[in-house]
Amino acid sequence: MVKYKAWTFLIGANLFWAGNIIFGKLIVAELPAEWTVFLRWVIGLILLIPIAQFIEKPSWDQIWRNNWVLIIMLAALSIVLYTYLSYASLKFTSATNSALFTTLAPGLIMLFSLIFLREKVNAFQFIGLIISFIGVLIVLTKGNLLQMFHTQYNEGDAIMLFAVLCWTAYSLLLKKAKGIPPVTLVAMIALVGAVLMIPFFIFPADSLRQNHFFGDRRGFIHGGVSVSRFVYLLESRS
């Protein structure tokens, strides 16, 4: 039962990321990636901190003292690297390509768990891993697998692939945070991640186009209130 619950959470996380990519594609056309990440997590914090305090009633100071290195590493991998790079990649590649690279994450997590954590993988899981990789290659090469050696990959594809590797590292490291209440953990990662994003701010005066600001705000509300927060909660629970 626990195993199926974990798979359900992981599938749910990927479904939410699909919506996140679509809205991200719209937002990054109007606002720099670093501001997109920062503002969405700040909006998320407005909900996460009260929810964590009401439901889990954590000892914030104690959790931070015991896990500050882990929390900083998780924030750096998931927010500063994965989220920022995934938005940055959307300036150069399509939402479809970005989503395809994202689908590699579960397979890579399984593969690296086998290599680095020595977790057991049964035959069914291994076959699923191979099918996942082949499926992505088929779509990227339009059915001609040999074409993968001749296809011109753009800068955005490379950035997104690196971002997925960062998410894989985050997912493996997340296993060490099982003792931290999930909402509290996401809130602390969000807070630290937002702080870590501050040095990235280079905000040209004409980056925000006022005539599209309403659309951007809808994207921030979508990501800040629902998508990104649910994804991290589902990942932490799985």
CORFENNOR-V851005 format. One record per pair of residues at least 12 apart in sequence whose C-alpha atoms are under 8 Angstrom apart, sorted by the first residue. I is the first residue (numbers start at 1). J is the second residue. D is the distance in Angstrom with one decimal. If there is no record, write none. Layout:
I;J;D
I;J;D
//
This chain:
5;238;7.3
6;237;7.3
6;238;4.3
7;238;7.2
9;234;5.1
9;235;6.7
9;237;7.1
9;238;5.7
10;234;6.6
10;235;6.3
10;238;6.5
12;231;7.5
12;234;7.1
13;230;7.1
13;231;4.6
13;232;7.5
13;234;5.8
13;235;6.6
14;103;7.6
14;231;7.5
16;227;5.5
16;228;7.5
16;230;7.3
16;231;6.2
17;227;6.9
17;228;7.4
17;231;6.9
18;99;6.5
19;227;7.1
20;223;6.6
20;227;6.1
20;228;7.1
21;87;8.0
21;95;6.1
21;98;7.3
21;99;6.9
22;95;6.2
23;219;5.7
23;222;8.0
23;223;7.9
24;87;6.2
24;90;7.5
24;219;7.4
25;87;7.4
25;90;5.8
25;91;7.6
25;94;7.9
25;95;6.4
26;216;7.7
26;219;7.8
27;215;7.9
27;216;5.6
27;219;6.6
28;87;6.7
28;88;7.5
28;90;7.2
28;91;6.8
29;91;7.1
30;207;6.5
30;208;5.7
30;209;6.3
30;212;7.4
30;216;7.5
31;207;5.7
31;208;5.6
32;203;7.4
32;207;7.0
33;84;6.1
33;85;8.0
33;87;5.6
33;88;5.5
34;84;6.2
34;197;6.7
34;200;6.3
34;201;6.4
35;201;7.1
36;220;7.6
37;79;7.5
37;83;6.8
37;84;6.2
37;194;7.8
37;197;8.0
38;194;5.4
38;197;6.5
38;198;7.9
39;220;7.1
39;224;7.9
40;220;5.3
40;221;7.4
40;223;6.0
40;224;4.5
41;190;5.9
41;191;7.7
41;194;6.6
41;224;5.9
42;190;7.6
42;191;7.6
42;194;6.9
42;224;7.4
43;220;7.6
43;221;7.3
43;224;5.0
43;225;6.9
44;190;7.9
44;223;7.9
44;224;4.4
44;225;5.4
44;229;6.7
45;187;6.2
45;190;6.8
45;191;7.1
47;225;7.3
48;183;6.8
48;184;7.6
48;186;7.7
48;187;5.5
49;184;7.3
49;187;6.0
51;183;7.4
52;183;5.3
52;184;5.2
52;187;7.6
53;184;7.8
56;181;6.8
56;183;7.7
56;184;7.4
58;181;7.5
58;184;7.0
63;180;7.4
70;173;8.0
70;177;7.7
71;185;7.9
71;188;7.2
71;189;6.0
71;192;7.7
72;189;7.2
72;192;6.5
72;193;7.7
74;170;5.8
74;173;7.2
74;174;7.2
74;189;6.6
75;189;4.9
75;190;6.9
75;192;6.1
75;193;4.8
76;193;6.4
76;196;7.4
77;166;5.6
77;167;6.6
77;169;7.3
77;170;5.7
78;166;7.0
78;167;6.0
78;170;6.2
79;190;7.5
79;193;5.5
79;194;7.9
80;193;6.3
80;196;6.9
80;197;6.2
81;163;6.4
81;166;6.6
82;163;4.6
82;164;6.7
82;166;5.7
82;167;5.8
83;163;7.6
85;159;6.3
85;160;6.6
85;163;5.7
86;98;7.6
86;159;7.2
86;160;5.5
86;163;6.1
88;156;7.6
88;159;7.8
89;155;7.4
89;156;4.1
89;157;6.9
89;159;5.6
89;160;5.8
90;156;6.4
91;156;7.0
92;154;7.0
92;155;6.3
92;156;4.6
92;157;7.8
93;154;7.0
93;155;7.6
93;156;4.8
93;157;6.2
97;140;7.6
97;157;7.2
98;157;7.1
98;160;6.4
100;136;6.2
101;136;7.5
101;157;7.9
101;160;6.7
101;161;6.2
101;164;7.0
102;160;8.0
102;164;6.2
103;132;7.7
103;136;7.7
104;132;7.0
104;133;6.7
104;136;7.6
104;164;7.5
105;164;6.0
105;165;7.5
105;167;7.3
105;168;6.2
106;168;8.0
107;129;5.1
107;132;6.8
107;133;7.5
108;165;7.8
108;168;6.5
109;168;5.3
109;169;7.8
109;171;7.0
109;172;7.0
110;129;7.8
111;129;8.0
112;168;8.0
113;172;6.9
171;235;7.6
174;236;7.0
178;236;7.8
182;233;6.3
182;236;5.9
182;237;6.6
183;233;6.5
186;229;7.6
186;232;6.5
186;233;6.7
//
